[in-house]
């Protein structure tokens, strides 16, 4: 979960700001960030959108922090 904290701090966000952006309770977000709890697919998606990255980057599957092109609806 190191990438998660690193990205959050790089963006200048607090855990409370992440709560506002994702709807994930701050205490739950803290547990996710510290590896004490896993996030669901939906939570991962919300976090990736809030941090402007990809779910693959958060999962450590790619070194590319920049998100993939997103389709506009």
PDB file as gemmi writes it, atoms N, CA and C in Angstrom:
CRYST1    1.000    1.000    1.000  90.00  90.00  90.00 P 1                      
ATOM      1  N   UNK A   1       0.811  -1.201   0.000  1.00  0.00           N  
ATOM      2  CA  UNK A   1       0.000   0.000   0.000  1.00  0.00           C  
ATOM      3  C   UNK A   1       0.854   1.265   0.000  1.00  0.00           C  
ATOM      4  N   UNK A   2       2.157   1.118  -0.140  1.00  0.00           N  
ATOM      5  CA  UNK A   2       3.041   2.262  -0.139  1.00  0.00           C  
ATOM      6  C   UNK A   2       2.736   3.263  -1.236  1.00  0.00           C  
ATOM      7  N   UNK A   3       2.344   2.765  -2.398  1.00  0.00           N  
ATOM      8  CA  UNK A   3       2.028   3.658  -3.508  1.00  0.00           C  
ATOM      9  C   UNK A   3       0.832   4.540  -3.189  1.00  0.00           C  
ATOM     10  N   UNK A   4      -0.102   3.999  -2.460  1.00  0.00           N  
ATOM     11  CA  UNK A   4      -1.312   4.736  -2.123  1.00  0.00           C  
ATOM     12  C   UNK A   4      -0.982   5.969  -1.283  1.00  0.00           C  
ATOM     13  N   UNK A   5      -0.206   5.785  -0.243  1.00  0.00           N  
ATOM     14  CA  UNK A   5       0.176   6.907   0.616  1.00  0.00           C  
ATOM     15  C   UNK A   5       1.066   7.887  -0.144  1.00  0.00           C  
ATOM     16  N   UNK A   6       1.988   7.343  -0.921  1.00  0.00           N  
ATOM     17  CA  UNK A   6       2.899   8.184  -1.697  1.00  0.00           C  
ATOM     18  C   UNK A   6       2.130   9.094  -2.659  1.00  0.00           C  
ATOM     19  N   UNK A   7       1.167   8.540  -3.381  1.00  0.00           N  
ATOM     20  CA  UNK A   7       0.365   9.338  -4.317  1.00  0.00           C  
ATOM     21  C   UNK A   7      -0.469  10.378  -3.584  1.00  0.00           C  
ATOM     22  N   UNK A   8      -1.080   9.959  -2.469  1.00  0.00           N  
ATOM     23  CA  UNK A   8      -1.919  10.895  -1.707  1.00  0.00           C  
ATOM     24  C   UNK A   8      -1.103  12.092  -1.247  1.00  0.00           C  
ATOM     25  N   UNK A   9       0.071  11.824  -0.690  1.00  0.00           N  
ATOM     26  CA  UNK A   9       0.917  12.911  -0.197  1.00  0.00           C  
ATOM     27  C   UNK A   9       1.459  13.749  -1.346  1.00  0.00           C  
ATOM     28  N   UNK A  10       1.770  13.115  -2.460  1.00  0.00           N  
ATOM     29  CA  UNK A  10       2.257  13.834  -3.640  1.00  0.00           C  
ATOM     30  C   UNK A  10       1.211  14.832  -4.142  1.00  0.00           C  
ATOM     31  N   UNK A  11      -0.058  14.458  -4.018  1.00  0.00           N  
ATOM     32  CA  UNK A  11      -1.155  15.336  -4.452  1.00  0.00           C  
ATOM     33  C   UNK A  11      -1.485  16.394  -3.390  1.00  0.00           C  
ATOM     34  N   UNK A  12      -0.911  16.250  -2.204  1.00  0.00           N  
ATOM     35  CA  UNK A  12      -1.178  17.197  -1.117  1.00  0.00           C  
ATOM     36  C   UNK A  12      -2.500  16.939  -0.422  1.00  0.00           C  
ATOM     37  N   UNK A  13      -2.993  15.709  -0.506  1.00  0.00           N  
ATOM     38  CA  UNK A  13      -4.274  15.356   0.099  1.00  0.00           C  
ATOM     39  C   UNK A  13      -4.071  14.760   1.488  1.00  0.00           C  
ATOM     40  N   UNK A  14      -5.015  15.041   2.365  1.00  0.00           N  
ATOM     41  CA  UNK A  14      -5.059  14.388   3.668  1.00  0.00           C  
ATOM     42  C   UNK A  14      -5.990  13.182   3.551  1.00  0.00           C  
ATOM     43  N   UNK A  15      -6.010  12.357   4.572  1.00  0.00           N  
ATOM     44  CA  UNK A  15      -6.938  11.228   4.561  1.00  0.00           C  
ATOM     45  C   UNK A  15      -8.384  11.714   4.613  1.00  0.00           C  
ATOM     46  N   UNK A  16      -8.613  12.836   5.262  1.00  0.00           N  
ATOM     47  CA  UNK A  16      -9.959  13.412   5.311  1.00  0.00           C  
ATOM     48  C   UNK A  16     -10.373  13.878   3.919  1.00  0.00           C  
ATOM     49  N   UNK A  17      -9.444  14.473   3.169  1.00  0.00           N  
ATOM     50  CA  UNK A  17      -9.727  14.885   1.791  1.00  0.00           C  
ATOM     51  C   UNK A  17     -10.064  13.658   0.943  1.00  0.00           C  
ATOM     52  N   UNK A  18      -9.342  12.555   1.149  1.00  0.00           N  
ATOM     53  CA  UNK A  18      -9.628  11.329   0.416  1.00  0.00           C  
ATOM     54  C   UNK A  18     -11.020  10.801   0.762  1.00  0.00           C  
ATOM     55  N   UNK A  19     -11.411  10.961   2.014  1.00  0.00           N  
ATOM     56  CA  UNK A  19     -12.760  10.569   2.420  1.00  0.00           C  
ATOM     57  C   UNK A  19     -13.785  11.362   1.617  1.00  0.00           C  
ATOM     58  N   UNK A  20     -13.564  12.657   1.495  1.00  0.00           N  
ATOM     59  CA  UNK A  20     -14.500  13.507   0.753  1.00  0.00           C  
ATOM     60  C   UNK A  20     -14.524  13.142  -0.735  1.00  0.00           C  
ATOM     61  N   UNK A  21     -13.378  12.802  -1.304  1.00  0.00           N  
ATOM     62  CA  UNK A  21     -13.299  12.489  -2.731  1.00  0.00           C  
ATOM     63  C   UNK A  21     -13.827  11.093  -3.078  1.00  0.00           C  
ATOM     64  N   UNK A  22     -13.686  10.152  -2.145  1.00  0.00           N  
ATOM     65  CA  UNK A  22     -14.018   8.767  -2.464  1.00  0.00           C  
ATOM     66  C   UNK A  22     -15.263   8.239  -1.762  1.00  0.00           C  
ATOM     67  N   UNK A  23     -15.646   8.866  -0.663  1.00  0.00           N  
ATOM     68  CA  UNK A  23     -16.769   8.360   0.117  1.00  0.00           C  
ATOM     69  C   UNK A  23     -16.372   7.228   1.045  1.00  0.00           C  
ATOM     70  N   UNK A  24     -15.072   6.940   1.123  1.00  0.00           N  
ATOM     71  CA  UNK A  24     -14.567   5.901   2.018  1.00  0.00           C  
ATOM     72  C   UNK A  24     -14.255   6.553   3.360  1.00  0.00           C  
ATOM     73  N   UNK A  25     -14.819   6.024   4.431  1.00  0.00           N  
ATOM     74  CA  UNK A  25     -14.604   6.574   5.763  1.00  0.00           C  
ATOM     75  C   UNK A  25     -13.109   6.720   6.048  1.00  0.00           C  
ATOM     76  N   UNK A  26     -12.711   7.799   6.693  1.00  0.00           N  
ATOM     77  CA  UNK A  26     -11.297   8.085   6.941  1.00  0.00           C  
ATOM     78  C   UNK A  26     -10.615   6.962   7.705  1.00  0.00           C  
ATOM     79  N   UNK A  27     -11.284   6.383   8.697  1.00  0.00           N  
ATOM     80  CA  UNK A  27     -10.646   5.305   9.463  1.00  0.00           C  
ATOM     81  C   UNK A  27     -10.451   4.066   8.587  1.00  0.00           C  
ATOM     82  N   UNK A  28     -11.406   3.776   7.720  1.00  0.00           N  
ATOM     83  CA  UNK A  28     -11.252   2.655   6.788  1.00  0.00           C  
ATOM     84  C   UNK A  28     -10.146   2.951   5.783  1.00  0.00           C  
ATOM     85  N   UNK A  29     -10.092   4.187   5.303  1.00  0.00           N  
ATOM     86  CA  UNK A  29      -9.055   4.563   4.350  1.00  0.00           C  
ATOM     87  C   UNK A  29      -7.670   4.410   4.990  1.00  0.00           C  
ATOM     88  N   UNK A  30      -7.541   4.820   6.241  1.00  0.00           N  
ATOM     89  CA  UNK A  30      -6.278   4.689   6.961  1.00  0.00           C  
ATOM     90  C   UNK A  30      -5.851   3.228   7.051  1.00  0.00           C  
ATOM     91  N   UNK A  31      -6.802   2.348   7.345  1.00  0.00           N  
ATOM     92  CA  UNK A  31      -6.493   0.922   7.417  1.00  0.00           C  
ATOM     93  C   UNK A  31      -6.061   0.376   6.057  1.00  0.00           C  
ATOM     94  N   UNK A  32      -6.705   0.828   4.998  1.00  0.00           N  
ATOM     95  CA  UNK A  32      -6.325   0.416   3.640  1.00  0.00           C  
ATOM     96  C   UNK A  32      -4.904   0.881   3.345  1.00  0.00           C  
ATOM     97  N   UNK A  33      -4.641   2.137   3.648  1.00  0.00           N  
ATOM     98  CA  UNK A  33      -3.336   2.724   3.370  1.00  0.00           C  
ATOM     99  C   UNK A  33      -2.217   2.031   4.158  1.00  0.00           C  
ATOM    100  N   UNK A  34      -2.520   1.579   5.349  1.00  0.00           N  
ATOM    101  CA  UNK A  34      -1.520   0.929   6.200  1.00  0.00           C  
ATOM    102  C   UNK A  34      -1.482  -0.587   6.032  1.00  0.00           C  
ATOM    103  N   UNK A  35      -2.263  -1.107   5.084  1.00  0.00           N  
ATOM    104  CA  UNK A  35      -2.244  -2.534   4.806  1.00  0.00           C  
ATOM    105  C   UNK A  35      -2.960  -3.396   5.825  1.00  0.00           C  
ATOM    106  N   UNK A  36      -3.786  -2.789   6.665  1.00  0.00           N  
ATOM    107  CA  UNK A  36      -4.530  -3.543   7.680  1.00  0.00           C  
ATOM    108  C   UNK A  36      -5.887  -4.002   7.154  1.00  0.00           C  
ATOM    109  N   UNK A  37      -6.231  -3.513   5.963  1.00  0.00           N  
ATOM    110  CA  UNK A  37      -7.501  -3.861   5.350  1.00  0.00           C  
ATOM    111  C   UNK A  37      -7.337  -3.768   3.843  1.00  0.00           C  
ATOM    112  N   UNK A  38      -8.003  -4.663   3.121  1.00  0.00           N  
ATOM    113  CA  UNK A  38      -7.976  -4.623   1.662  1.00  0.00           C  
ATOM    114  C   UNK A  38      -9.154  -3.804   1.163  1.00  0.00           C  
ATOM    115  N   UNK A  39      -8.957  -3.161   0.029  1.00  0.00           N  
ATOM    116  CA  UNK A  39     -10.082  -2.424  -0.536  1.00  0.00           C  
ATOM    117  C   UNK A  39     -10.829  -3.289  -1.533  1.00  0.00           C  
ATOM    118  N   UNK A  40     -12.105  -2.945  -1.716  1.00  0.00           N  
ATOM    119  CA  UNK A  40     -12.930  -3.643  -2.693  1.00  0.00           C  
ATOM    120  C   UNK A  40     -12.611  -3.094  -4.080  1.00  0.00           C  
ATOM    121  N   UNK A  41     -13.117  -3.755  -5.087  1.00  0.00           N  
ATOM    122  CA  UNK A  41     -12.941  -3.284  -6.458  1.00  0.00           C  
ATOM    123  C   UNK A  41     -13.475  -1.857  -6.600  1.00  0.00           C  
ATOM    124  N   UNK A  42     -14.663  -1.614  -6.068  1.00  0.00           N  
ATOM    125  CA  UNK A  42     -15.287  -0.288  -6.175  1.00  0.00           C  
ATOM    126  C   UNK A  42     -14.459   0.773  -5.443  1.00  0.00           C  
ATOM    127  N   UNK A  43     -13.940   0.440  -4.265  1.00  0.00           N  
ATOM    128  CA  UNK A  43     -13.108   1.388  -3.527  1.00  0.00           C  
ATOM    129  C   UNK A  43     -11.821   1.683  -4.294  1.00  0.00           C  
ATOM    130  N   UNK A  44     -11.218   0.659  -4.877  1.00  0.00           N  
ATOM    131  CA  UNK A  44      -9.997   0.839  -5.665  1.00  0.00           C  
ATOM    132  C   UNK A  44     -10.265   1.775  -6.837  1.00  0.00           C  
ATOM    133  N   UNK A  45     -11.401   1.575  -7.482  1.00  0.00           N  
ATOM    134  CA  UNK A  45     -11.788   2.429  -8.613  1.00  0.00           C  
ATOM    135  C   UNK A  45     -11.938   3.886  -8.171  1.00  0.00           C  
ATOM    136  N   UNK A  46     -12.620   4.100  -7.054  1.00  0.00           N  
ATOM    137  CA  UNK A  46     -12.811   5.475  -6.552  1.00  0.00           C  
ATOM    138  C   UNK A  46     -11.479   6.131  -6.180  1.00  0.00           C  
ATOM    139  N   UNK A  47     -10.599   5.358  -5.556  1.00  0.00           N  
ATOM    140  CA  UNK A  47      -9.288   5.883  -5.163  1.00  0.00           C  
ATOM    141  C   UNK A  47      -8.462   6.233  -6.400  1.00  0.00           C  
ATOM    142  N   UNK A  48      -8.473   5.349  -7.393  1.00  0.00           N  
ATOM    143  CA  UNK A  48      -7.723   5.606  -8.626  1.00  0.00           C  
ATOM    144  C   UNK A  48      -8.217   6.876  -9.311  1.00  0.00           C  
ATOM    145  N   UNK A  49      -9.519   7.071  -9.352  1.00  0.00           N  
ATOM    146  CA  UNK A  49     -10.075   8.290  -9.957  1.00  0.00           C  
ATOM    147  C   UNK A  49      -9.685   9.531  -9.157  1.00  0.00           C  
ATOM    148  N   UNK A  50      -9.760   9.437  -7.833  1.00  0.00           N  
ATOM    149  CA  UNK A  50      -9.434  10.580  -6.975  1.00  0.00           C  
ATOM    150  C   UNK A  50      -7.962  10.966  -7.091  1.00  0.00           C  
ATOM    151  N   UNK A  51      -7.092   9.968  -7.257  1.00  0.00           N  
ATOM    152  CA  UNK A  51      -5.648  10.227  -7.323  1.00  0.00           C  
ATOM    153  C   UNK A  51      -5.144  10.351  -8.762  1.00  0.00           C  
ATOM    154  N   UNK A  52      -6.062  10.293  -9.716  1.00  0.00           N  
ATOM    155  CA  UNK A  52      -5.738  10.426 -11.138  1.00  0.00           C  
ATOM    156  C   UNK A  52      -4.643   9.440 -11.555  1.00  0.00           C  
ATOM    157  N   UNK A  53      -4.907   8.168 -11.269  1.00  0.00           N  
ATOM    158  CA  UNK A  53      -3.990   7.097 -11.632  1.00  0.00           C  
ATOM    159  C   UNK A  53      -4.812   5.898 -12.081  1.00  0.00           C  
ATOM    160  N   UNK A  54      -4.159   4.780 -12.339  1.00  0.00           N  
ATOM    161  CA  UNK A  54      -4.883   3.573 -12.744  1.00  0.00           C  
ATOM    162  C   UNK A  54      -4.951   2.580 -11.585  1.00  0.00           C  
ATOM    163  N   UNK A  55      -5.919   1.702 -11.655  1.00  0.00           N  
ATOM    164  CA  UNK A  55      -6.034   0.645 -10.662  1.00  0.00           C  
ATOM    165  C   UNK A  55      -4.822  -0.283 -10.757  1.00  0.00           C  
ATOM    166  N   UNK A  56      -4.300  -0.481 -11.957  1.00  0.00           N  
ATOM    167  CA  UNK A  56      -3.107  -1.313 -12.132  1.00  0.00           C  
ATOM    168  C   UNK A  56      -1.907  -0.723 -11.395  1.00  0.00           C  
ATOM    169  N   UNK A  57      -1.774   0.605 -11.406  1.00  0.00           N  
ATOM    170  CA  UNK A  57      -0.665   1.240 -10.701  1.00  0.00           C  
ATOM    171  C   UNK A  57      -0.813   1.024  -9.195  1.00  0.00           C  
ATOM    172  N   UNK A  58      -2.035   1.187  -8.685  1.00  0.00           N  
ATOM    173  CA  UNK A  58      -2.266   0.978  -7.259  1.00  0.00           C  
ATOM    174  C   UNK A  58      -1.966  -0.463  -6.851  1.00  0.00           C  
ATOM    175  N   UNK A  59      -2.232  -1.399  -7.759  1.00  0.00           N  
ATOM    176  CA  UNK A  59      -2.002  -2.819  -7.467  1.00  0.00           C  
ATOM    177  C   UNK A  59      -0.557  -3.236  -7.698  1.00  0.00           C  
ATOM    178  N   UNK A  60       0.268  -2.338  -8.225  1.00  0.00           N  
ATOM    179  CA  UNK A  60       1.665  -2.667  -8.469  1.00  0.00           C  
ATOM    180  C   UNK A  60       1.895  -3.454  -9.742  1.00  0.00           C  
ATOM    181  N   UNK A  61       0.926  -3.432 -10.664  1.00  0.00           N  
ATOM    182  CA  UNK A  61       1.043  -4.174 -11.912  1.00  0.00           C  
ATOM    183  C   UNK A  61       1.753  -3.398 -13.012  1.00  0.00           C  
ATOM    184  N   UNK A  62       1.923  -2.102 -12.800  1.00  0.00           N  
ATOM    185  CA  UNK A  62       2.611  -1.262 -13.769  1.00  0.00           C  
ATOM    186  C   UNK A  62       3.402  -0.191 -13.020  1.00  0.00           C  
ATOM    187  N   UNK A  63       4.434   0.294 -13.652  1.00  0.00           N  
ATOM    188  CA  UNK A  63       5.221   1.389 -13.068  1.00  0.00           C  
ATOM    189  C   UNK A  63       4.734   2.739 -13.587  1.00  0.00           C  
ATOM    190  N   UNK A  64       3.795   2.720 -14.525  1.00  0.00           N  
ATOM    191  CA  UNK A  64       3.265   3.941 -15.139  1.00  0.00           C  
ATOM    192  C   UNK A  64       2.180   4.535 -14.243  1.00  0.00           C  
ATOM    193  N   UNK A  65       2.509   5.661 -13.604  1.00  0.00           N  
ATOM    194  CA  UNK A  65       1.571   6.309 -12.691  1.00  0.00           C  
ATOM    195  C   UNK A  65       0.400   6.957 -13.427  1.00  0.00           C  
ATOM    196  N   UNK A  66       0.672   7.428 -14.631  1.00  0.00           N  
ATOM    197  CA  UNK A  66      -0.343   8.127 -15.426  1.00  0.00           C  
ATOM    198  C   UNK A  66      -1.487   7.168 -15.779  1.00  0.00           C  
ATOM    199  N   UNK A  67      -2.741   7.626 -15.644  1.00  0.00           N  
ATOM    200  CA  UNK A  67      -3.859   6.726 -15.943  1.00  0.00           C  
ATOM    201  C   UNK A  67      -4.005   6.474 -17.439  1.00  0.00           C  
ATOM    202  N   UNK A  68      -4.700   5.404 -17.754  1.00  0.00           N  
ATOM    203  CA  UNK A  68      -5.025   5.106 -19.148  1.00  0.00           C  
ATOM    204  C   UNK A  68      -6.035   6.139 -19.641  1.00  0.00           C  
ATOM    205  N   UNK A  69      -6.122   6.331 -20.949  1.00  0.00           N  
ATOM    206  CA  UNK A  69      -7.176   7.233 -21.454  1.00  0.00           C  
ATOM    207  C   UNK A  69      -8.541   6.696 -21.040  1.00  0.00           C  
ATOM    208  N   UNK A  70      -9.374   7.577 -20.528  1.00  0.00           N  
ATOM    209  CA  UNK A  70     -10.704   7.172 -20.064  1.00  0.00           C  
ATOM    210  C   UNK A  70     -11.746   7.542 -21.099  1.00  0.00           C  
ATOM    211  N   UNK A  71     -12.754   6.697 -21.214  1.00  0.00           N  
ATOM    212  CA  UNK A  71     -13.845   7.013 -22.134  1.00  0.00           C  
ATOM    213  C   UNK A  71     -14.761   8.029 -21.474  1.00  0.00           C  
ATOM    214  N   UNK A  72     -15.264   8.935 -22.271  1.00  0.00           N  
ATOM    215  CA  UNK A  72     -16.157   9.980 -21.773  1.00  0.00           C  
ATOM    216  C   UNK A  72     -17.583   9.574 -22.083  1.00  0.00           C  
ATOM    217  N   UNK A  73     -18.430   9.643 -21.074  1.00  0.00           N  
ATOM    218  CA  UNK A  73     -19.839   9.264 -21.286  1.00  0.00           C  
ATOM    219  C   UNK A  73     -20.704  10.474 -21.361  1.00  0.00           C  
TER     220      UNK A  73                                                      
END                                                                             
